[in-house]
Amino acid sequence: MKKLAAAFIEENSSIPLKDIETTRSSTEYLTKPDNWAFRDGVKQISMNFKNIPQPYSDLIPHIKKLFTWELKHKSPSTANTLFHTLIYLLRNIQKLEPSSPPEITAEQIIVFKLQKKNHVHILAAIRPLLVDWSDLKLPGFGQEACKLIKSLKLKQYPLGEAVRTHDPIKGPFTDLEFDTISASLTNSYADGLINRENYILCYLFMTLAPRPVQAASLKCMDFELLPDGTYILRLPRAKKENKLLRSEFKKKNDSKAIRRDITFPRNIHKIRIQGHAGRRRSSTFISAEEKTILRKIRGIRISLHLSCIDI
């Protein structure tokens, strides 16, 4: 990484920002606009540099260079999250010191850390970005501040706590809730409130539990018909470090439980391909109207697992 940073410094230290840059997956985007809004794979990138507080407006060209580096070497979701976390950090520093110089200092980092309890987690999340900022020798984040943030003992956000404690609001569904959702979904389909395609898609999530990004990146070609008449679903792997989307797959067999309920995935294969011969098409998700219908199921926390289908 240090060699890549050195090459980046040598190439970009004395020249203006390029008009067109590329992400890690070779998606091109324009750098001149102050609002970067484009789609990289199945992830929507939204970076509005106008949201940077006024005292730091002179740093916008350098922050843009920083995020061209992040988009080229990290996943789009990580870079997008880091940008919005940086905006939060800069806004809070500005509130603490309205007349502060246009750079992040070690003193400001300490004050921000002590301001709120969750700021420890925020600093832990944004620390890699700030270290990159310093390593790339871009103005705005000095060596002293970098030494400080490297030395701080910061805790990440607690992960998996709702699952471990079976939280009644944020935790997983109980068996009774899951069965009720399945029955209500089937009844809604029988009453014509949900079409066949979205009904099967719901069962795809309920049965195989893919991440939303995995389902969003599915294509018709991922449903394979074997010589013995069975189907295999090639599910793209997610959360693989330094791996591109759809570079690795995990094969899922069509189980008897799925076939018993909806003869999956044969029905999905027919639905996705019917009327679209010769064209590849990514999967379609539950509409806002249909999600509203599902949320009306009394006493069921349907939004926890199905509202994630927002891609």
Secondary structure, 3 states (H helix, E strand, C coil): CHHHHHHHHHHHCCCCCCCEEECCCCCEEECCCCEEEEEECCEEEEEEHHHCCHHHHHHHHHHHHHHHHHHHHCCHHHHHHHHHHHHHHHHHHHHHCCCCCCCECHHHHHHHHHHCCCHHHHHHHHHHHHHHHHHCCCCCECHHHHHHHHHCCCCCCCCCHHHHCCCCCCCCCCHHHHHHHHHHHHHHHHCCCCCHHHHHHHHHHHHHCCCHHHHHCCCHHHEEECCCCCEEEEEECCCCCCCCCCCCEEEEECCHHHHHHHCCCHHHHHHHHCCCCCCCCCCCCCCHHHHHHHHCCCCCCCHHHHCCCCC
